[in-house]
């Protein structure tokens, strides 16, 4: 999937302008998967600190190279069925970024998902159209001021968002000038900004100093998402609607968007399936066969020592299961 993410933007960004932020155990694998990306641009976090510090670390490195660079922050676990539409949205977002905005791609919602935060669209953003690929693209995609970021809603609220229109899923895809993002870190997260400044100063000395400083500073950095830490209160935020067959396959129910139905209208990610009057189920099993009888819209995950069965509509509650297993001292099952 990380290769697919790089390939998706290959027409816009060459490998020598790609920066990968990943965990230390995965740095070598990321380099193996993307051999054209310079190794010094594989940035290894000593430990996970959420998307805020990860984006901040990337910004420090990119800012040293080009203080006015336009950057796009992309997740490597997203599926995009229409790469051309995705690139067109990024080009529109670049227009807003050049005007000093942090642009987010607002995912056109296809159902009342309660697992995503939402973006409420405001008025159209008046920016120069000179750098857009064509007038048609400008008319189809548009750029809008973000009126509000909204927390993950309950189902009735999500249904009202879809009925009202002008609401988008927040997929966490942002485009901006690197100096604009770093200014927001300084304004909103001064302690994190100070830590990033120490890393930046060490980079000026050399790789050994940078590695030592990163190892020293990183454990002291707060765990915070870019959404809560920066985006919800950023000064200038715009959104570009995206309708490109996007899916965040971070949950089991999301596999339905990328798997093909079998002849019984079920989705099999792994293993064998035998069904009697059962439809719309998602199955992943290490066993030879799972048998389902008169059930619908379930997720069944069997990984040998753990069995998960749940309603597709409520798979976001897997996080609660994880928390309970940890509380019971059963982290080895995760």
C-alpha positions, 0 to 999 in steps of 0.5 A, spaced: 500 500 500 505 504 501 508 503 494 501 504 491 500 511 495 507 513 492 505 511 485 498 514 485 502 521 486 508 519 481 505 524 476 506 530 481 512 528 485 518 525 484 521 520 488 527 525 490 521 529 493 518 524 497 519 523 505 516 517 509 515 518 516 515 511 519 516 507 526 524 505 527 522 497 526 519 499 519 524 504 516 528 498 512 522 495 510 520 502 507 526 503 504 526 496 500 519 498 498 520 504 495 528 504 493 528 510 489 526 514 495 533 517 498 535 513 504 536 520 508 528 521 507 526 515 510 524 518 517 524 513 523 520 515 529 523 512 535 516 511 538 509 512 535 507 519 537 501 520 533 500 524 527 502 531 530 509 529 531 510 525 525 508 531 521 512 536 525 518 531 524 517 531 516 516 539 516 522 540 520 526 536 514 523 539 508 523 546 511 531 546 511 530 544 504 525 549 502 522 553 507 516 555 502 515 548 499 508 546 498 507 539 502 501 534 501 501 529 507 498 522 505 497 516 509 499 509 506 493 505 508 488 509 504 485 506 498 483 510 492 480 507 486 480 513 481 487 516 482 486 521 476 481 524 480 485 524 487 491 528 483 486 533 480 483 534 488 491 535 490 492 540 484 486 544 487 488 544 494 495 546 492 492 553 489 489 554 496 496 552 499 499 557 495 494 562 498 496 561 505 491 556 507 492 549 510 487 545 505 484 538 507 481 533 502 474 533 504 471 525 502 464 525 499 460 521 504 457 515 501 453 513 508 452 515 515 459 513 518 460 514 525 467 512 525 470 519 522 470 526 524 467 530 519 468 537 515 463 542 515 463 546 508 463 554 508 463 559 503 467 558 496 474 560 497 476 566 492 483 564 490 486 565 483 485 560 478 491 561 474 495 555 476 489 550 476 489 545 470 483 547 467 477 551 468 473 544 468 477 542 474 475 548 477 468 548 476 467 540 478 472 541 484 471 548 487 475 550 494 471 552 500 473 555 507 472 550 512 466 552 517 468 547 522 471 540 524 466 536 527 467 530 532 465 523 530 458 523 530 452 518 533 448 515 527 442 520 527 447 526 527 451 522 521 444 521 517 443 529 518 449 531 515 448 527 509 441 529 508 443 536 509 449 536 504 456 540 505 459 535 510 465 531 508 469 525 512 475 528 514 480 523 511 486 526 514 489 529 508 492 536 508 496 540 503 499 547 505 506 551 505 511 548 510 512 554 513 505 555 514 504 549 518 510 550 522 507 557 524 501 553 527 505 548 531 509 554 534 502 558 535 498 552 538 503 547 540 509 551 543 512 545 547 512 541 541 515 546 536 520 547 541 522 540 541 522 540 533 527 546 534 532 542 537 531 537 532 532 542 527 538 545 530 541 538 531 540 537 523 544 543 522 550 539 525 550 533 522 546 526 522 550 523 528 547 529 532 540 529 529 540 522 531 542 523 538 537 529 539 531 525 536 532 519 541 533 524 547 527 529 545 522 524 542 520 520 548 518 527 551 513 529 546 506 529 547 502 524 543 497 528 539 493 528 533 494 533 527 487 534 527 486 536 535 493 539 535 493 543 529 487 543 524 481 544 529 483 551 531 488 553 525 487 560 522 486 559 515 483 552 513 480 550 506 477 544 503 477 541 496 471 535 496 474 529 493 470 523 490 475 518 488 473 511 491 477 513 497 477 508 503 481 508 509 482 500 510 483 501 518 477 497 520 475 490 518 468 493 515 472 497 510 474 491 507 468 491 503 470 497 499 476 493 496 474 486 496 469 482 491 463 479 493 463 472 492 457 468 489 453 468 495 454 476 496 459 475 502 466 478 502 472 473 504 479 476 505 482 470 507 480 462 508 474 458 506 467 460 507 461 455 507 454 459 507 447 457 508 442 463 507 447 468 509 449 475 506 453 481 506 458 478 511 466 479 511 470 473 513 478 473 515 480 466 518 486 462 519 482 456 519 480 452 513 473 453 513 468 458 517 460 456 516 455 461 517 448 460 517 442 465 516 446 471 518 447 477 515 452 483 515 457 480 520 464 481 521 468 474 523 475 475 524 479 468 526 486 469 528 487 462 531 487 464 539 482 470 538 475 470 535 472 477 533 464 477 531 461 483 530 455 487 526 459 491 521 455 497 523 459 497 530 466 495 528 469 502 531 467 499 537 473 494 536 477 499 540 473 498 546 475 491 546 482 492 545 482 497 551 478 491 555 483 486 553 489 491 555 486 492 562 485 484 563 492 483 562 491 480 555 495 484 550 499 478 547 492 477 544 492 484 540 
